[in-house]
Amino acid sequence: AAVYYRRKTYFFINDQIWRYDNQRQSMEPGYPKAIASIFPGIETRVDAVFQQDHVFLFFSGPRYYAFNLDAHRVIRVDRSQRWLN
């Protein structure tokens, strides 16, 4: 899964995250890191992710997690199909 936000592209593979600096056109040093170290509360693999306003929506299996980028925390966890309604 991957998402673009503020000139960075985040790549999620298993429980790891890589961050690519689009302006410099290179991976940022120190990556990969555990997803939970950058996004506390996201303790699972990420099947899909996208950004809506200042929130990343992480989808994992039957659940989604709304992570507020300003508050730097999970603000909602629910069943994935509820988000689609």
Secondary structure as UniProt FT lines:
FT   STRAND          2..5
FT   TURN            6..7
FT   STRAND          8..13
FT   TURN            14..15
FT   STRAND          16..21
FT   TURN            22..25
FT   STRAND          26..27
FT   TURN            29..30
FT   STRAND          33..34
FT   HELIX           35..38
FT   TURN            40..41
FT   STRAND          48..52
FT   TURN            53..54
FT   STRAND          55..60
FT   TURN            61..62
FT   STRAND          63..68
FT   TURN            69..72
FT   STRAND          73..79
FT   HELIX           80..84
//
